[in-house]
Amino acid sequence: MKPLHIILSVIGGAVAGAAVGLLVAPEKGEKTRSRIAKILKDKGIVLKKDKMDELVDEIEDQIENHI
């Protein structure tokens, strides 16, 4: 395959993956974060908003490292 075909295939796959992700996402990110905060609160862990944002960033970094 030519390099241009490979690049276009990668870009096309990324666009298709993003579209599918948006279509099948169960909830908005804000709602998901509030559910996570509720679960943590039920277990006795209370996070302030800035700490929750740090946790989300850390989880995102871990996911990116495994992909």
HELIX and SHEET records of a PDB file:
HELIX    1   1 PRO A    3  VAL A   24  1                                  22    
HELIX    2   2 GLY A   29  ASP A   42  1                                  14    
HELIX    3   3 LYS A   49  HIS A   66  1                                  18    
END                                                                             
